[in-house]
Amino acid sequence: MSASAVHSLWTTAATAAEPISKINAPKIEYGQLSPTLIVIGAAVIGVLVEAFVPRKSRYYAQVFVAVVALAAAFAAVVALAAGGYGTTKAHIAAMGAIAVDGPSLFLQGTILLAGILGVFTFAERRLDPEAHGNRVDSFAAQAASVPGSDSEKAAVKAGFTTTEVFPLLLFAISGMLVFPSANDLLTLFIALEVFSLPLYLLCAVARRKRLMSQEAAVKYFLLGAFASAFTLFGIALLYGYAGSVSYATIAHVVDGTVTNVDPALAGTMGNDVLLLIGMALIVMGLLFKVGAVPFHMWTPDVYQGAPTPVTGFMAAATKVAAFGALLRLLYVVLPGLRWDWRPVMWAVAIVTMLGGAIVAITQTDIKRLLAYSSIAHAGFILAGVIATSPDGVSSVLFYLAAYSFVTIGAFAVVTLVRDAGGEATHLSKWAGLGRRSPLVAAVFAVFLLSFAGIPLTSGFAGKFAVFKAAAEGGAGVLVVVGVLSSAIAAFFYIRVIVLMFFSEPKPEGPTVAVPSPLTTTAIAVGVAVTLVLGVAPQYFLNLASQAGVFVR
Amino acid sequence: MNPVNYLYLAALLFTIGATGVLIRRNAIVVFMCIELMLNACNLTFVAFSRMHGNLDGQIIAFFTMVVAAAEVVVGLAIIVSLFRSRHSASVDDASLMKL
């Protein structure tokens, strides 16, 4: 059909009389999309629970729905992987919109497990003292009430809780499940928004320090929307370049292996300006989500201001999803352009590793310190992305899985250390914690050692895999910079351990709350995964390398 | 009219929006500038769709509109809650967490 026929105001009778049956019904592989569909369905059920279930029993209903749905979705992922969809039967589902292959299944499994631990930390209600006889969680009694106002006091007295966080969490997880498996740019953009918008809201609903929480949400929202507008403009330019948003078509046009050139496309297809600017803008949006320098400025503020369970979940799962999407984009769509993007990514990786590690030294707040540490880790993972080899994919997958459990565990420990004003996040208050509660301090030390990459922890196995892949991929300089910045980073991790174990506890120091089994489970799983992946990583490295092939 | 001119117009609108985000101080105005950027993207999609003679770009424009509407819902909720607790929507005032 020519352009003029589409756009004229009228058409000839012969065309109009064509049978309507020319529109083919889409073929959707519901079984292969079941992990995402289960989570979205549960989120919708969660909204209905908010509407119809009495307030007293909403909390239990929401936690039940969320945990059951995430466990079912994880079972579906395992079933798909066992059915060979990660290796031999990998293919493109849903009319070219979703790729069901090894990396997507591996990352979806990781995100779902992180999500279950996230629900556990969200549901914790024993850390704060009871308010008016009601147990309270980390979220505001009523997010709409002004902090310190009468309506807030009334809401606290009535025992309201923001149980909407569970459906919001499920919506965010559903977007994250689609994000690394998106196989066209439109799906990528929609998934980006579907997981970002609930996270903006979750940042705003802290029970304590509400002004900081709202401020974090505004910053995250404005910067996130700004970055996604750039991503969308990049998508528009790539669409102009290739005439399609499908990954496979764009890759063919980039490689110059496209078979039948549409004459309407010939004008823009050779236009490298569109390709280069479009690629740069999309990659910029993804680097914003992973928190790479120079797009990292939101990270410390949002991590500090958001409720700590949200921070832990966000730090782990967002990074997994965004790195999955970045890998697929660079390895599937733009491998023909790697001589253009590799130098840029080299520079980004180097400044991210060094910037994150150096600025973290000056931090005095434990949540900000972990935020800068997450920036440095984004740099280490980028080194694996740059390898552009099968080892690069599998090492990044392994690193992401290892990193997400450590992060959720570490932030869960942060929720335990409290004083009268809520969580005691200032580092000076952590002095002597090892004397007062050796177990909590020892657990936190394990997480810090894993962040630092000390042998026998998962951090070491992950860093070793990533740096090995980068060195074999011809990025030796990156490995040197990476090891140097790991050494810098080890300094401030060790400093926190020394502070906890070798300084005198202050008399007015914080107390360590005794959590319910929920948070205990999250922390215990974090420690277990950290040690198992550190002591016996081989099985999981093999799993990651089996899963390390993208489908196009 | 040559559809390429619409691309230049869209790029101009996008630049105006991006500049506005960087220099304006009121959160609502910053947010409106972001919406302007999204609309510039829509214009780009539709112009390319016309040039290529396929409909993908026009369909994507609808998706963008829905996303923009959802973003307004979330964004205004957050900005209004900030305004109610501070009586100011200035992005400079929100600076509790400076290093």
Interface residues (C-beta under 8 A of the other chain):
Chain A: M1 S2 A3 V6 H7 A143 A144 V146 P147 L186 F189 I190 E193 L197 Y200 L201 A204 R210 L211 M212 Q214 E215 A216 A217 V218 K219 F221 L222 A225 F226 A229 F230 L232 F233 I235 A236 L237 Y239 G240 G243 S244 V245 D262 A264 L265 G267 T268 P300 D301 Q304 G305 T362 Q363 R368
Chain B: L7 A10 F14 G17 A18 V21 A27 V30 F31 I34 M37 L38 A40 C41 T44 F45 F48 R50 M51 H52 G53 N54 L55 D56 G57 I60 F63 T64 V67 A70 E71 V74 G75 A77 I78 I79 S81 L82 R84 S85 R86 V91 A94 S95 L96 M97 L99
